[in-house]
Amino acid sequence: MISVQELDLSKIDGMSLEALLTGLLLERRSREERQKKDDRIVAERRAEKMRLDALPAKYMHPSNRSLAWSGQGRQPEWIDMWIAQGGTLYALEIAAEKMSPKQLPGSFNVPMNSKRS
């Protein structure tokens, strides 16, 4: 990288200085636009990941609840391995149904201090 101190600007004519300045400004604008584009792509990927993470698990490993997949997006490697070992997607779907957290009916959500009549 060349520092400003290394450049002897006194030896450069006015037209060349103008061209250099124009080139520098164009390069800075180009880099800023690339950075904005990269930032936008990262934000879109983050939003997509959050959307996919928010989906309920359609498939779940029967012995490891942390291995779950919504069925959207790229199929995880653990499912490929499960199928290669003779397992089925149907079995993972049933496991997800059995192991997914269930909401209690409203009648079970009675505060401890309240009296039932």
C-alpha positions, -999 to 999 in steps of 0.1 A, spaced: 0 0 0 13 34 -9 10 61 17 3 98 9 38 107 22 54 85 -4 37 104 -32 55 135 -43 24 155 -54 45 185 -63 58 167 -94 24 159 -107 7 184 -131 -28 198 -125 -45 177 -151 -30 145 -136 -40 156 -101 -76 161 -113 -76 127 -129 -61 111 -98 -87 128 -76 -116 117 -99 -103 82 -99 -100 81 -61 -136 94 -57 -149 69 -82 -131 41 -64 -144 52 -30 -180 54 -44 -176 19 -60 -164 4 -27 -192 20 -8 -217 6 -32 -202 -29 -29 -203 -26 9 -239 -16 8 -247 -45 -15 -228 -69 8 -246 -56 39 -279 -60 21 -271 -96 12 -260 -104 48 -292 -88 62 -314 -108 37 -296 -140 47 -301 -132 84 -338 -125 79 -342 -158 59 -324 -178 86 -346 -162 113 -377 -170 92 -366 -206 88 -356 -209 125 -391 -197 134 -408 -225 115 -420 -255 136 -400 -287 133 -416 -311 107 -388 -337 111 -369 -345 143 -343 -371 152 -360 -397 176 -331 -397 200 -318 -361 197 -343 -332 199 -317 -307 188 -317 -323 154 -348 -309 138 -357 -295 104 -388 -276 92 -388 -293 58 -379 -260 41 -345 -250 28 -316 -274 22 -320 -308 37 -297 -313 67 -268 -337 66 -282 -357 96 -313 -365 75 -292 -378 46 -273 -400 71 -306 -412 86 -320 -422 52 -287 -438 42 -289 -461 73 -324 -472 62 -345 -447 81 -375 -429 66 -387 -393 65 -420 -406 78 -403 -419 110 -387 -385 116 -421 -368 110 -437 -390 136 -409 -384 160 -414 -346 156 -451 -350 163 -445 -370 194 -416 -349 208 -427 -314 199 -437 -293 229 -474 -293 234 -494 -264 247 -516 -270 277 -553 -263 274 -564 -230 290 -580 -248 319 -546 -260 331 -532 -224 332 -550 -215 364 -528 -194 388 -518 -213 419 -534 -188 444 -568 -186 427 -597 -206 440 -618 -228 417 -655 -227 422 
